[in-house]
Amino acid sequence: MREAKTAGMWARAILAIAVLGALLLGCTRDAHAAEPLHSTAGPRANLRQDIRGVLRAGPSPDGDAPVGGAPQRPRDRAPPNLRDFTLGALTFGGRALWLLFLSALLYLLPGGAAVAWLLHGGSWVERWFVALVLGAGINALLVYTTMAGLRLGPVLVGAYLALCAALIAIRWRRGSLEAFRTGVRAACRDPFYWTLGGICLLVVGVRVWVIRDLVAPRWGDSVQHTVITQLTIDHGGLFDSWMPYAPYVGLNTHFGFHANAALFHWVSGIGAVQSVIWVGQVFNVMAALALYPLGTRIGGRWGGALAVMVGGLWAGIPMMYVNWGRYPQLAGQALLPIAAWLLWRALDAERWDWPALALAGLGAAAQFLAYYRMPYYYAALVGSLLLCVWAPRLGLRWRRWGALLLKMVLVGAIAGLVLAPWLLHIARGQLASLVVQGVSAGQGDRSWLRAEYEQWRHLGFYIVRPLLLLAGAAFLWAAARRAGPALSAGLWAAGLFSLVATRLIGLPGASHLNTFASMILMYAPVSILIGWLGSRGMALLERGGRRWGRWGGAIAVTLLAMWGATRVRGVSDASFDMVGPADLEAMDWIRAHTPPDARFLVNGFTIWDGRSAVGSDAGWWIPLLAGRENTMPPQYALLSEEEMEPGYGLRIVDLVAGLRETPLSTAAGLRKACDEGVTHVYVGQGDGRVGVPPPEPLFTAEEMGASPAFEALYHQDGAWVFALLDGACQAGGEE
């Protein structure tokens, strides 16, 4: 009876949100569509509105108007007054609350429908968190409609959300409002829920705060993810051509994050650039909250709450993802703990719980669509659970083992059915051959292994050493107590440490595993271990029902969470910005004042022993933000997709390598640019030095200004546009 009441309370709360959201969305959708935060093809007013970031409106930074390429000095800015500060704070708060509300609709409705129909049991908090994260996995599957000839857009997405709300209403239509009131009153008297709510608010608040002035997603990975998101929007789902942003065809990469960013665009009306920023932070929140169900399974409800606090407010990651733009892995890491929790529940069921098995299969498939490496990390976690949880429990009872393994096979089969359309698609692409490379990667030189494992010395940069020591102490204590579930978290960490060595045995796809990707997932087992250890302390405080112990422990945890929030907000680092406000102004100028067939040479550097190349300032964004060609395609396209012009990718890499040896200021360097059809050169605010460590630029504004082959057309606040003069290529060739 209690389970039915809490489930009904949970479902009715979501339904109330859905009804209110449908009304507000219906009233405001047209207005938002008319004025996106950023539009790559919209009027100048829209671009200027976007200058101050996803959550903050305002004028562009002060600076003299660009005049004939001459360097201009920014004007002195007046200090903000109380009125401007108040208006800015209200605008920021209102905008953030609106986008958070739309995010709740987009994720809680699909996930809530699945949980309402398929998940039996679990606390209402667990069900909320599972619904939130699982909704992102379900949303990714929506783009399968493209394979059936349907193009997604605001109307279809609205109908999809309405259907999800209806499914929730049908499932729980007989609940009573009194059950909801009773549940709220009980939660208000329990300090745990106040503490958990405070932790969640801090996790959300700090992640919203750090993007208040962000004008574009940071670092190089964001380029390809934003281009894929924009193409998903342009095509109403999956696509085959990267034009007009890059001369490539085919899509073989994971698309879970990009599908969610596109869906948020259709729900909110904001452009692809800002949608990527916002949805990236939504997944940053999910990556922390997703630790609650698994942490609760291992250490009780306080174990779950403390795991969220450590992962969301103490550890440097996943917060650091705001600097990296590595959003697909972040999405996969949010889905992984939920997928493991669903599998754990399905395998623990006394009977064959088919709905639970279906949810577990769906969770396993969703993380793969988010990030192709996730099955390896998932397998490491499931293996640790088999050894630490189920092996001690089942012993030598082979019939029980047979039933357990059969359930796992069924979960895998369900995941395979969900993934079948996409697996058949990518089997015909270049990605399949890249996976096969892992089979033979165990042969030959093995010097790479030492280099990979030496990187673990830097783990303390991502997770502070006191947390690593605390997690180690928790593992030792769990071993002493023979606490199998807690030991599984430690064994999972060991599995992540060992994954890169699977290249030695030629595991398919193992050639694409690396230490860095494992290190930046290590926050999950560390958080769960610390959460388990902390839950033992909270159990001592709460022993005997002592009121002071319950409230004292809750207050202490809340203070620790507040301290963590003040610390973790400093993780956001503007040195990772590839696009600045002046770059956006320059993109607007390029679109208005250069011919449509202009081709821009941009700064970059080679990677992976010269096998590929990436951009190093805002010039990499020119095709998306300014609608002009450049000499640096998105990395995913360059590595995994089919060239429209044979040899194009190799020429691009050779161009970057060649300009490193023979600068553009030389006749030989100029000939290389001319051979690639370059008509313009762009130097961004990043000055070609965005990277770790900062690379030396291929060319600088000073070098371009001193060259007789180029003319400065535009300059403002560090952003430069140069034109290659008529006849310069012929003159350079004669030299």
N, C-alpha and C positions, 0 to 999 in steps of 0.2 A: 504493500500500500504506500509506504513511504517513497519507494522508488518511483511509483507512478506519479505521486504528487510532485516530487522534485523534477521529474521529466516534464510534467505538464507545466510547471512553473517556468522552466527553462524555455520550453517551446512557445508559451504565450508571450514571454518577453521578446523573443525574436519576432513573433508575428506582429506585435505592437510596433516594433521598429520598422518592419516591412511596410505596414500600412502607412505610417507617417512618412517613411522614405518615398513611397510611391507617390503620395500627394505632393511632397516637396519637389521630387524629381520631375513630375509632370508639369509643375508650375514654373520651374526654373531651367529646364533642360535647353530650351531654345535660347535663352539668354546666355547661358554658358557656351553654347555652340557658336553663338555670334561673336563672342569675345574670348577666344582661347588665351591662356596665359602665354602661349608661344605658338606661332604659326610660321612655318618655314616659307610660306607663300603669301602670308597675309600682309596688310598694310603696315606702314612704319609705326603707327600708333600701337599696334599689337606688340611689335617687337620691343618698343620702348617700355611698354607695360611689363614685359618679361625681364627687363634689365635687372631689376632688384631681386629676382629669384621667385621661387615657386610660391612663397607665402607672404611676400612683402611687396606691395605696390609702391611706385614712386618714380620720380624723374631719373633720367640717366645721370651718371656721375658728372659733376661739373668738369668742364674742359673747353678750351677754345675750339671753335669749329675748324675742321681740317682745311688747310689752305695750301694748295699746290705742293703738298709733300713736305713743306718745311716743318721742322720740329716745333711743336706747340707746348707751352707750359700750362699745366692745369691751374685753373683759378683757385684761390683760397676759398675754402668752404666755410660757410657760416655754421657755428655750433647749433645743434638742435635745441629748440625751445620746448617748454613743457607741453604746449599744444600739439606740436608735431610728434613728440614722443608718445603722447596719449593716443593720438589718432593712429599712429603706427602700431602701437600695442593692440588697440582694438581691432584694427584691420588684420593684423597677424593672428590674433586669437580667433576672430570670427572665421577667417579663411581656413585655419587649421582645423577648427571644429567641424566645418562643413566637409572638408575632405576626409576627415576621420569618420564622419557619419556615412559618407558614400562608400568608404572602404568597408565599414561594417556591413552595409547592404551587400556589397559585391562578394564578400567572403562568408559571412554568417548565413546568408540565405541558402546557397548551394550546399555548404557544409552542414547546415542545420537540417536540411531536408534529408541528407544521407544519414545523419546521426539519428534523427527522429524515427526513421523507418528501419534502420539496419543495426543500430548499436543498442544493446540491452545492458542495463546496469551502468555503473560508474557514477561518481558524484557529479553534481550539476556543474562544478567548476571544471572538472575534467572534460565534460561534454562540451562546454563552451569553447575551451581551448582546442579540442579536437576538431570541432566544427569550423572554427576560424581558419586553422591551417589546412584542413582537408578541403575546404572550399576552394583554396588556391589550386590544389591538384585537380579538382573537378573542372574548374574554369579552363584549365589548359586543354582539356579534352574537347572543349566546345569548338575549337578551331578545326576539329575533324570534319565539321560541316562543309568546309571548303572542298573536301574530297567528294562530297555528294552534290557539288555544284551550287551551294548556298553561300552568299556573301554576308558576313556579319556586319552589323551596324547598330546604331542606337535602338532601332525598333526591335530587332531580333534579340538583342541583349536584354532589353526591357521585358520582352515576353518571357525570356528564359528566367529572369529573376522573379517575375510574377508567378510562373509555374512552380518555382521552388517555394515561394511563400504559400501557395495553395496546397502543396504537398504537406507542409508543416501544419497548416490549419486542419486539413483532413485527418491527419494522424492523431492530433490531440484536441479535437473539437469538443470532447466531453469533460475537459478539465474545469476546475472551478477557480475563481479569482481568489477565494479564501486560501487556497493552497499557496498561491503566490505571496499573499500577505503574510502568511505564517512563516514561510521560508525567509522572507526579508527580515521579519522581526527576530527570528532565530539567528540569522547572520549578523545582525546589528549588535547582538549581545555577545558575540564571540570575537575576541581580539584577533584571532587568526585572520578572519576575513577583512578586517580593517587593515591589517598589515599587508596581506596579499594585494588588496586593492591599492594601497599606497605604493607598493613595489611596482605594480603594473603601470600606474600613472607616471611614476618616475621613468620607467623604461620607455614609455611612449613619449613623454614630454621632452626628454633629453634628445631623442632621435628627431623629433620635429624641430627642436630649437636649432640644431646644428645645420639645418638646411635652409634656414630663413633667408639667407642672402645668396644661395647657390644658384647661379644662372645656367649651369649645364652640369651633367654628371661628370665626376672627376676621372682622370687618368685615361689611359688608352683603351682599356676594355670597354669603356662606356661608348666609344664610337660605334663599334660593331653592334652592341646591344641596342643602341638607339636607332641605328639604321634598320636593323631587323624589325624593331617595333614599328617604325614608320612604314616599312614595306607591308607588314601585317595589317596596319590600318589602311594603307592604300588599296590592298587587294581583298580586304574583308576576310582575312584569314591567311592560310598558308600560301606561299608564292613560289614561283619557279625562276623568276628573273630578278636580279639585283639592280636593274636599271630603274631610274636614271642615276643611281648613286655609285654604281661600280659595274664594269663590263664582265659580269659573271652570270651564270645560270645555275639553278639548282639550290635546294636547301636541304642540308643533311645534318645540321646541328640541332642540339636540344632547343626547344622553343617554349618551355613552360613559363619562364619568366616573361618572355616577350609577349606571349598570349595574354598574360595577366595585365601587363602594362597597356596593351592595346584595348583590352576590355575596360580598364579604368578610364582611358581616353573616351570611349563611347559613353560611359556613365557620367563622367564629369565635364567633358568638353575641353579639358586642358590638352595642350599639344603633346607630341611624343616626347620631346626633350624633358619637359617637366613631369610628365607621367612616369618616365623612367626614374627620375629622382625620387618621386613620391613613393612609387611602388617598391623601389629599392629599400626605402626606409620602412615600409610596411613589412617587408620580409625580414628586415633587421629586427623589428619588434617580434615577429613570429619566431625567429630563431631563438629568442630568449624564452618566450612564453611556451614554446613547444617542449621545453625541458620539464614543464610541470607534470604532465601525466606520467612520463617515464620516471621522473624523480619521485613522484608519489608512489609509484609501483615499487620502488626500491627502498625509500625511506619514509613513507607516510606523507601526510599532507605538508608537514613542515619541511620534509626533505624536498618536496616539489617546490615550495615557495622559496627556500634558500637556494635551490639550483637556479631558479629564475633570477634571483638577486645577484648571484655570482656571475652567471653568464651575461646578464643584461646590464649590470652596473659596476662590477668589479674588474672583470677580465677586459683586456684591451680589445679582444675580438669576442663576438662578431661586430662590435661597434666600428672597428677599423674599416669595414667594408664600405663605409661612406667615402673613404679616400680612394678605394681601389676600383670601384665600378665592377667588381667581380660578382655581379648579381645572380647569374644562374647558379653558381655554387652556393651562394647564400640561400636561394630558394630551395635548393636540394637539401641543405642542412636544416632548414626549417621543417621540411617534410619528413626527414629521416627519423627523428625520435617518435613522431606520431605513427609512422609506418611500423616501427618496432613495437610500440605500445599496442597497436591494433593486432599485430601478429601474436604477441604475448598473450593477450586476452583470448584470442581465438584458439590458441593451442592449449590454454589452461582450462577451457570449457570442458565440463564432464561429458557433454553430449556433442554431437556434430552441430555446431552453431553455424549454419550456412550463411546467414547475413553477416556474421562476424568474419567468416572466411572471405566473403566477397569484399568487405571493407579493407581487410588486410591486403588482399590482392590489388585493390584500387590504390591503396597507399604505396605499395611497392612499385607499381607502374608510374605513379605520379612523380616520384622522386627521380626516376630515370628520365622522364620527359623534361624535368627541370635541369638535370645535369648528368651527363653520361657516366661520370665516375662514381656516382652514388651507389650503384650495386656493390662495388667493392667495399665501401665503408659500411654498408648495410650488412653484407655478409660477415664482416669482422664482428659486428655487434651481435648478430644472430648466433654466430659461432661461440662467442663468449657466453651467451645465455644458455646455449646447449651444454657447455662444460660446467658452468657454475650454478645453474638453476635446475635444469631438467635432469642432468646426469645424476646428481645426488638424490634427487627425488625418485627417479624411476629405477635406478640401480640396474639389475639384470632382468627386469621384467620385459621380456622381448615383445610381448604383445602390445604393451603400452608404448614401447618405442616404435613399433610398426605403425600404430595409430597416429603417433606424433609426426613421424616422417611422412606419412600419407597426407596428413593435413598440410604440411609444408609444401608437398608436391602440388596439392590442389591450389594453394595460395599462389604458387609460381605459375600454374596453368592459367589461373584467372588473370594474373598480371600479364601473361603472354597474350591472352585474348584481347585485353585492353590495348596492348602495344602493337598487336599484329598489323594494323594498317600502316603504322609508321615504320615498323621494322621491315615490312615488304618494300616500302618506299626507299629507305636508306640502303637496303641491300643492293640496289642498283647504282648507288653513288660511290664517290671516292672514299667515303668514310669506311665502308666495308673493307677496302684494301688496307686502310690504316689500322684497323683492328687486327687484321691478319698479321700485320707486322709484329705484333706482340708475341706471336707464336715462335718466331725465330729470334726474338730479341735476347734470349738467354745465351746465344752463341757469341763467340768472338771476345773482344776486349771487354774487361769488367772494371776498368779503372773508374768508371762513372759511379760505382757503388759507394766508394769511399767519399767522393765529392757529395753525393746525396746525403749520406748520414752525417757528414760534418755540418750540414745546415741545422741540425737539431741543437747546436750550440746557441742558436738565436731564438730558441723557444721563449726565453725569458723576456724578449722584446714584445711578444704578443700576449703572454700571460705572465704577470709579475711573479717573481720567484717566491714570495711568501705564499701565494696561492698554490704554486706547484709543490712546495713543501707541505702545506696543509693537506693537499690531495694525497701526497705520499703517506703522510701520517694516517689519513683515513683508510687508505688501502691496507696498511699494516694492521690497524685496529680491526678492520673487517676480516683479515686473515686470522687474527687471533680469536675472533668471535665466531669464525666460520660462517660469516654472513654472506651466503652465496650471491644474492642479488647485488650487493655492493661490490663484491669481488668481480662481478661481471663487468662493471664499469672500468675497473682497473685493467682487466684483461682486454677490454675493447681498446683502451689506450695503447696497450702493447701490440694489438693487432694493427692499429693505424701506423705505429712505428715500423712494423715489419712489412707493410704492404708493398713498398717500392722494391723489396727484394724478390717479389714474385716474378720480376722480369727474368730472374735466373732460371726459372722453370718454364719460361715461355708461355705464361698465362695469356690467353687472348685479350688484347687491349692493354696489357700491362705496360707496354712501351710508353703509354701516355700517363702513367702514374708517376707522381713526383713527391718529394718530401714536403715542399711548401704547401701543397694542397692538403696534405695530412695534418701538418702543423696548425693550419688555421681552422681545423675542425676540433682540435684537441681541447678547446674550451668546454665541449659537451661532456666528455667523461670527467674532466676536472670539476666542473660545476656539480655534477651528480654525486661525485664522491664527497665533496665538501658539504653538499646538502644533506647527504646521509649522516655525516659526522655531526653536523649541527642539529639534526633532528634528534640525535641521542641526547644532546644537551637540553633541548627543549622538552624532551620527555621527562628528564629529571626535574626540571622546573615545574612541570604540570602534574607531577606525581601527587596523588592524593586529592586532586581537584583544587589545589591551592589557588585562590584568586590572584594573589599578589604575584605568584610565579607565572601564571598565564599572561597577565598584563605586563609584568616586568620584562619577560622575555620578548613579548611582542614589541614593546617600546624600544628595547635594545636593538632588535632587528630593524625596526623602522629607522632608527638613527644611523645604523650602519648603511642602510640603503641610501639615505640622504647623502651621507659622506661619499658613497660610491658614485652617486649621480654628479656631484660637483667635480669629481676626479675624471670620470669617463667622458664628460663633455669636451675635455681638452684633447681628446684623441683626434677630433676633426682637425685636419691640417690643410691649410690653403695652399701649401706648396705643391699639392697634387692637382691643383686647378689647371686644366688645359685650356679652358675658355674663360676669358674675363669679360667684364662689361664692355670694354673698348673693342674687343673682338666681335661682339654681337653687333655693335654699331658699324664696324668695318664690313661685316657680312651683309648688312642691310645696304651699305654703299655699293658693295660689289654687285649685288643683285640689280641695283638700279643703274649702274654706270659702266658695266663691262658687257661686251657682246655675249650672247648665249653660248657661243662656241669657244669661249675663253678657256684656257687650260692652265692651271696654276701649279707651279713648282713649289713644294712645301718641304719644310724641314723634317728630318727623320734620321733613323739609325738602324743598322742591321742587328738581328738577334739570332740566337740559336746557331752560332758558328757560321753566320753569314747565309743561312738558308732562308731567312725571311726578313722583313723590314717593317717598322712601325713609325708612326708620326711622333713628333715631339713638341708640337704646340697646336694652336687652334686651326692651323692650316689643314689639318687632317679632317676637320669638320666641314670644310667648304662645300662639298657636294650636298650635304644635308641642310646646312644653314644658309647657304648663298645660292644654291642651284647651279653651280659651275663645276666643271671637272677639275680634279687634281691628280697628282702623281702618287697617291698613297691610298690604295683600296682598304676596306675593312679587313682585319686580320683573318676572321673566319672565312671570308670569301677567298682571300689569297691562299689559304692553306687547304681548304676542304672542298671548294666548289670548282666547277668547270669554267674555264676561260672562254669568253666569246671570241677572243683573238688568240690563237695559239702562241705560246711563248710570252704572253703579256706579263705574267707574274715574275718570270725570270728577268725580264727587261727592267721591271720596277726595282727589284733587288739589286741588279747590276748598276742601275742608275744611282742608287743611294751609295753603294760601295764605291762606284767610280768617282762621285763627287767628293767622297771622303779623301780619295787619293789625289784627285786633280780638282781643286776648288772651282767654283762657278766663275770666279774672277779671272781665271785663265782661259786661253783660247780653247784648250782641250775640254775644259769643263763646260764652256759655253756650247761647244758642239754637241756634247751629250744632251744638254737641255734642248737644243734645237732639234736633235734627232727624235726626241720624244714629243715634239709638237708643242712645247711650252710657249705660252704667249705672255704670261704674267708670273710674278713671284710674290709670295705672301710671307711676311714675318709677323708672328703674333706677339701678344703680350708676354707669352712664355719664352720668347726669344729663342725657340728651338732647344730649350734646355729642360723640358719637362721629362723626367725619368729618374730612376734610382739605380746608380748614381746619376746626377744630371749629365747628359751627354754634351759633347761639344757640338754646336750647331753646324750644319753644312754650309750655311751662309748667314751673314748678319746684315742688319739694316745699314750699318756703316759701310760694309763692303759693297752692297748694292748701290748705295748713294755715290760711291766713288767710281763705279764702273761706267764707262761711256756707253755700254750696251743697254743700260736700263734707265728708265725715267720714273721718278717717284710721283705717283698719282694721288696718294692719300696717306695721311699720317695723323693719328690721334692717340695719345696716351699709350704709346708703345706698339700700336698696330700699324703696319705698313703694307701698302700695295704698290708694287712696281710693275711697269710694263716693259716688255722687251721691244726695243725700238725697231722700226722697219729697217731692213738691211743689215741688222746686227749679225744675223746668222751667216749671211753671205760674207760679211767682213771678217767674221771669226774664222770661217772656213778658209779664207785666203791666207790668213796668218799660218 
